Amino acid sequence: MPEAAFVVLVAAALGLELRRGGARAGRLAAFALLLPASAHWAALYFLRGDQTRRDFDFTLFTPARWPELPPIFASVAGRMLGTEGRQALVAILAVAVYLFATTPGIGDFLFKVFAVQMFLYSVAFTVSSFDPMYAIDGAFRRIAMSLFPAFALVLCSRLAGLSARSGGALVGPPVERAG
């Protein structure tokens, strides 16, 4: 479910971004992104038929159980930001320094999509029919790695901006030394 939301969010963001280039370009980009996911879902439905999903406890969204949601969500967010974030602290700091040192690139609009996607992962873990901490421990790293290719494209788009700013070279102009 969260992966499908990521595809839809990227399609929407891409469509909005490409709308400047014309409505046809935005529709084609969104269609190209949604077609593989839709075809995959249709093939799975055709091959396995309708099946009951028991991955999520949607009864948590009923008004009688709303008081249970905030503490579960807080523990999930704490686990994702605390334990999981601490284990990746060096990588997170390296990316932060890279983002600070480079100019914004064409792919920066995807940062909003990544933030929404992480929120959707938090919600999915919160309403997991299994223990939310078990779900995070068992799946969060794999799920986060599924975002790596898109994140690498965003970082490379910033590198392309750096390259264009420096006249095509990835390093600055030669520095003359006094002496």
C-alpha positions as CSV (number, residue, x, y, z in Angstrom):
1,M,0.0,0.0,0.0
2,P,2.6,2.7,0.8
3,E,4.6,1.8,-2.3
4,A,1.5,2.4,-4.4
5,A,1.1,5.7,-2.7
6,F,4.7,6.6,-3.6
7,V,4.0,5.9,-7.3
8,V,0.9,8.1,-7.2
9,L,2.7,10.9,-5.3
10,V,5.6,10.9,-7.7
11,A,3.2,10.9,-10.7
12,A,1.3,13.8,-9.2
13,A,4.5,15.8,-8.5
14,L,5.9,15.0,-11.9
15,G,2.7,16.0,-13.6
16,L,2.6,19.3,-11.7
17,E,6.3,20.0,-12.5
18,L,5.9,19.1,-16.1
19,R,2.7,21.1,-16.5
20,R,4.9,24.1,-17.3
21,G,6.1,22.3,-20.4
22,G,2.6,21.7,-21.6
23,A,-0.4,19.6,-20.5
24,R,0.5,16.8,-22.9
25,A,4.0,16.4,-21.5
26,G,2.6,16.2,-17.9
27,R,-0.1,13.7,-18.9
28,L,2.4,11.5,-20.7
29,A,4.8,11.5,-17.8
30,A,2.1,10.6,-15.3
31,F,0.8,7.9,-17.6
32,A,4.3,6.4,-18.1
33,L,4.7,6.3,-14.3
34,L,1.2,4.9,-13.5
35,L,0.9,2.3,-16.3
36,P,3.5,-0.2,-15.0
37,A,2.0,-0.1,-11.4
38,S,-1.5,-0.5,-12.7
39,A,-0.6,-3.3,-15.1
40,H,1.2,-5.1,-12.2
41,W,-1.9,-4.8,-9.9
42,A,-4.2,-6.0,-12.7
43,A,-2.0,-9.0,-13.4
44,L,-1.8,-10.0,-9.7
45,Y,-5.6,-9.6,-9.3
46,F,-6.2,-11.7,-12.5
47,L,-3.7,-14.4,-11.4
48,R,-4.6,-14.8,-7.7
49,G,-8.1,-13.5,-7.6
50,D,-9.7,-11.4,-4.8
51,Q,-8.1,-12.1,-1.5
52,T,-8.7,-10.6,2.0
53,R,-5.8,-8.6,3.2
54,R,-5.0,-8.8,6.9
55,D,-1.9,-6.7,7.0
56,F,-3.6,-3.6,8.5
57,D,-6.1,-3.1,11.3
58,F,-8.4,-0.5,9.8
59,T,-10.7,-0.6,12.9
60,L,-8.2,1.8,14.4
61,F,-9.8,4.5,12.2
62,T,-13.2,4.0,13.8
63,P,-14.1,6.8,16.2
64,A,-14.2,4.4,19.2
65,R,-10.5,3.6,18.7
66,W,-9.2,7.0,17.8
67,P,-7.6,7.5,21.3
68,E,-5.3,4.6,20.6
69,L,-3.8,6.1,17.4
70,P,-1.7,9.0,18.8
71,P,0.4,6.9,21.3
72,I,1.0,4.2,18.7
73,F,1.9,6.8,16.0
74,A,4.2,8.6,18.5
75,S,6.0,5.3,19.3
76,V,6.3,4.5,15.6
77,A,7.7,7.9,14.7
78,G,10.0,7.8,17.7
79,R,11.4,4.4,16.6
80,M,11.8,5.6,13.0
81,L,13.5,8.9,14.0
82,G,15.3,7.5,17.0
83,T,16.6,4.0,16.7
84,E,16.6,3.8,12.9
85,G,17.8,7.4,12.4
86,R,20.6,7.0,14.9
87,Q,21.9,3.9,13.0
88,A,22.0,6.0,9.8
89,L,23.3,9.2,11.4
90,V,26.6,9.3,9.5
91,A,24.8,8.9,6.1
92,I,22.2,11.4,7.0
93,L,24.8,14.0,8.0
94,A,26.8,13.3,4.8
95,V,23.6,14.0,2.7
96,A,22.9,17.1,4.8
97,V,26.4,18.5,4.1
98,Y,26.0,17.6,0.4
99,L,22.6,19.4,0.2
100,F,24.1,22.4,1.9
101,A,27.1,22.6,-0.4
102,T,25.2,22.2,-3.7
103,T,22.7,24.3,-5.5
104,P,19.1,23.2,-5.9
105,G,18.5,20.9,-8.8
106,I,15.6,19.9,-11.0
107,G,14.6,17.0,-8.8
108,D,14.3,18.9,-5.5
109,F,10.5,18.9,-5.7
110,L,10.7,15.2,-4.9
111,F,11.8,16.0,-1.3
112,K,8.2,16.8,-0.5
113,V,7.2,13.4,-2.0
114,F,9.8,11.7,0.2
115,A,8.5,13.4,3.3
116,V,4.9,12.4,2.5
117,Q,6.0,8.9,1.8
118,M,7.8,8.6,5.2
119,F,4.6,9.9,6.8
120,L,2.6,7.2,5.0
121,Y,5.0,4.5,6.1
122,S,4.5,5.8,9.7
123,V,0.7,5.5,9.3
124,A,1.1,2.0,7.7
125,F,3.2,0.8,10.6
126,T,0.8,2.4,13.1
127,V,-2.2,0.5,11.8
128,S,-0.3,-2.7,11.3
129,S,-2.3,-5.7,12.5
130,F,1.0,-7.1,13.9
131,D,3.0,-5.2,16.5
132,P,4.1,-1.9,15.0
133,M,7.6,-2.3,16.4
134,Y,7.9,-5.7,14.8
135,A,6.8,-4.3,11.5
136,I,9.4,-1.5,11.7
137,D,12.2,-3.9,12.6
138,G,11.2,-6.3,9.9
139,A,10.5,-4.0,7.0
140,F,11.6,-0.4,7.5
141,R,15.2,-0.7,6.2
142,R,14.0,-2.6,3.1
143,I,11.2,-0.2,2.4
144,A,13.6,2.8,2.9
145,M,16.0,1.3,0.5
146,S,13.3,1.2,-2.2
147,L,13.4,5.0,-2.1
148,F,17.2,4.9,-2.8
149,P,17.0,5.1,-6.7
150,A,14.7,8.1,-6.6
151,F,16.8,9.8,-3.9
152,A,20.0,9.1,-5.9
153,L,18.4,10.9,-8.9
154,V,17.6,13.9,-6.7
155,L,21.2,14.0,-5.5
156,C,22.5,13.7,-9.0
157,S,20.3,16.4,-10.3
158,R,22.0,18.7,-7.8
159,L,25.4,17.5,-9.1
160,A,24.3,18.4,-12.6
161,G,23.4,21.9,-11.4
162,L,26.9,22.2,-9.9
163,S,28.4,21.0,-13.2
164,A,26.5,23.6,-15.2
165,R,27.4,26.4,-12.8
166,S,31.1,25.5,-13.1
167,G,31.2,25.5,-16.9
168,G,30.8,21.7,-17.3
169,A,33.6,20.7,-14.9
170,L,32.8,19.0,-11.7
171,V,35.5,21.0,-10.0
172,G,36.0,24.8,-9.8
173,P,38.3,26.8,-11.9
174,P,42.1,26.5,-11.3
175,V,43.3,28.5,-8.3
176,E,46.4,30.6,-8.9
177,R,49.0,30.3,-6.2
178,A,51.1,33.2,-5.0
179,G,54.7,32.4,-4.9
